[in-house]
Amino acid sequence: MWLGLVVLIMVGTPLWAARPVYLVFEAEAVQGVTGKAFVVQKKIEDPAGKTSGNKVLAIPRQGQPDDHIRPVADKVVYNIRVPKSGTYYLWVRARWSSMYENKVDLRIQGYDKGDPIWILGNDATCQALHWVSLNEPGSDDVLRPFKLTAGVTAITVIAREGGIMLDQFLLTTDKFRNPAGALTDTSGALVQPRTARHVLKSKRRRSTVPTRRHRLKPPIVSGQAPADRLKRVQTR
Ligand SMILES: [Ca+2]
């Protein structure tokens, strides 16, 4: 404890301030899956063990394995709640079908000026879930850093090849973290759109407030009242 206090006084910043950030979220937790290329599938059995959440976000293979048909243009977007600014590294727990079905394209908000595409995957481990890092172009093991500011950052995954399953993502400031197996999700890592319940509530709230359209509705002219109104009047 005394050593910690001495170090704190010397460096002038809290020791816990340097704690790395680990944001883990399910690949299938993304909203707006269109089904054109991406689908959510159950994936329970795997040589690598448990599939987190028992589901994956998949890009099914198009045609036969040797056809190498590129899936239709489709994408999903993760809106990630970044708790603090810093240099981050991205990992995905993925299952590739073959060396021709082993990568997805990425766009990272803040790095998409000029529309560059980053490639995630392209490694040689197939037919089993495993963690793959986003690496420098042409490298198998040098992690590609990117700077994020605190707030919400969008990472877009674009379908590039079929035969793909994505289980979890890890976004971290820890350059030396080497994830293994299914990880525990980080609560609140993703910003989800408002739920249907919220939408319903807001609709109810709106319905009690007269809108411009309501105000402009023409008045009912005597003798031309709708049938239901006439019925109510007649039964009084
Ligand atoms: Ca999963």
Boltz pocket constraint, residues with backbone or C-beta under 6 A from the ligand:
constraints:
  - pocket:
      binder: B
      contacts: [[A, 26], [A, 27], [A, 28], [A, 51], [A, 52], [A, 53], [A, 54], [A, 55], [A, 56], [A, 57], [A, 166], [A, 167], [A, 168]]
      max_distance: 6.0
